[in-house]
Amino acid sequence: MKVIIVDDEPIMLLAMKRMLSSMEEVELVGSFQNAAEASEFIGDRHVDLAFLDIQIATDDGIELARHLRLTHPELDIVFTTSHSDYAMAAYDVYPLDYMVKPISRQRLTQTITRAIQRRGASANANNQLLDANTDANKSRLKVRTLGCLEASSAEQGIVKWSSKKSEELFVYLILHRGQSVAKMRVIEDLFPDTPYKNGEVYLHTVVYQLRRALNPHGFKEILISGQERYRIEMSQLDVDFIQFEQGVDQLTNINDDNVASAIELEKQSSGELFEEKSFVWAAMERENMNVLYQTFANHLANWLVESGRYGEVVQIARKLVARNEFDERSNQLLLKTLGAMGDKQSFHNYYERYVQLLQSELSLQPSPAIQKIYCQYR
């Protein structure tokens, strides 16, 4: 792994060089005391990881990071600084890590290990992408349901639904995971206020529309009907919520070896099941997925807190709060993390917003646990 350091403090620069040079996985290719030298050096060179001080003499390390992000989007960035109050500003450029000086060898080793794991995960993802372009894997339908609703194939792009009901029937049957559903139940769920005979006619039309929409993608035959029952053949589908469930099952115990995979899995859940689609029949499944995500995200966040990786915890906590702004556990997590990072301004601002929200929406005061966290870190 090719690494550079940018820091205007000679002692810090020397300490970092000595620690990094002794690590077998690291090739230290440059060390600089100003942004211009670092930017010029990187140019068209390949660098995997950059350690950037946020305040580099008269230069702005965050601006340097933004510039490097534009020219080298694959570059991982780690901020090193004595000023913990810059944490939130630093995170808007999505760094790999944020380290407060002085930096111990153990802390540095954790960051290097994480960078290597992330590179390995990216390489695996790239290999999977290449595999997906082979003839053997082209004939698959990708279905996104978390935070959106979309189906697509490599050959034809996004599926164009003939009607809203044809899209609804498609995901309704997917939610049954390949199990056949009786026609009567389909009609009751999809056409609840329609007389049964009319529902039969509507369902027949919707089945035809669904097959017509899937036909250009080569998936007309996955909708199987017979003996008054309907089902979707799942073997040719890649469905994100099912992949998320399977991933969570495999990551019940998060550790140094699998945390990179856990982080990637958490990022895949970009929102609620079917997002803003108000399918009444999906309410229970949506709630189950919410509970699954919240449990997994909190488990991952707690592990990251223990490892001192507060920047990643903040991102997860903000997603949890966005899903339920009144959730006590999520708000405690976010406040504790902002406090532990030493970002007093963001900590105080968030607490004030939370207090105002509780008062204006629920006429409540913060719980004793929330108030205790505020007193601890203010």
Disulfide bonds with the S-S distance in Angstrom:
none
